[in-house]
Amino acid sequence: LAQRLQAVPGIGPWTAQYVAMRALGDPDAFPAEDIVLRKVAGAGAAMPTRQLTEYADKSRPWRAYAGMYLWKRAMLERAGELKPGAPS
């Protein structure tokens, strides 16, 4: 799905993965370029995209759920309800 979206001019990997995840319901879509996902996975320091992709591959074919978990974790950290890097 995401590869077909990227064929549209102006749509890059992040947008294609996000649309595949949220609008098309692809349970394996994962926007590894997302800075929030990279920072949460790196406990505050932005994890390289390639490393995050390898890490997320352990969740196949459910990587979208891993992404949603990381975004929720970022929200909780920002609200002060969870310390960065702390186990959840």
C-alpha positions in Angstrom: 0.0 0.0 0.0 2.6 2.5 1.0 4.7 1.9 -2.1 1.7 2.7 -4.3 1.1 5.9 -2.3 4.8 7.0 -2.7 4.3 6.8 -6.5 2.1 9.9 -6.2 4.2 13.1 -6.6 4.8 14.9 -3.3 4.1 11.9 -1.1 7.2 10.6 0.7 7.8 7.6 3.0 6.5 9.2 6.2 3.2 10.3 4.6 2.7 7.0 2.8 3.3 5.0 6.0 1.1 7.2 8.1 -1.8 7.1 5.6 -1.4 3.4 5.2 -1.6 3.0 9.0 -4.3 5.5 9.9 -6.6 5.7 6.8 -6.1 2.4 5.1 -5.8 0.2 8.3 -2.5 -1.5 7.3 -1.4 -3.1 10.6 2.2 -3.4 9.4 2.7 0.3 8.3 5.4 2.0 10.3 6.6 5.6 9.7 10.2 5.0 10.9 11.2 8.5 9.8 9.0 10.0 12.5 11.0 12.1 14.9 8.8 11.4 17.9 9.1 7.6 17.3 12.8 7.9 16.9 13.2 10.0 20.1 11.0 7.7 22.3 12.7 4.6 21.0 16.1 6.2 21.7 15.1 7.3 25.2 15.4 11.0 24.3 18.1 10.9 21.7 16.8 10.4 18.1 17.5 6.8 17.2 18.7 6.5 13.6 15.8 5.6 11.2 17.6 2.4 10.1 18.0 1.2 13.7 14.4 2.0 14.5 13.3 0.1 11.4 15.3 -3.0 12.5 13.9 -2.7 16.0 10.3 -2.4 14.7 10.8 -5.4 12.4 10.5 -7.5 15.5 6.9 -6.5 15.6 6.0 -7.7 12.1 3.2 -7.9 10.9 1.9 -5.6 13.6 4.3 -2.6 13.4 1.5 -0.1 13.3 0.6 -1.1 16.9 4.2 -0.6 18.0 4.1 2.9 16.5 0.9 3.7 18.3 2.4 2.5 21.5 5.5 4.7 21.1 3.3 7.8 20.3 1.3 7.1 23.4 4.4 6.8 25.4 5.7 10.1 24.1 2.4 11.7 25.1 2.7 10.3 28.6 6.3 11.4 28.9 5.4 14.9 27.8 2.5 15.1 30.3 5.0 14.1 33.0 3.2 10.9 33.7 6.1 8.7 32.6 9.8 9.4 32.8 11.8 9.0 29.5 13.4 5.6 29.3 11.4 4.3 32.3 9.7 0.9 31.8 6.0 1.1 31.2 
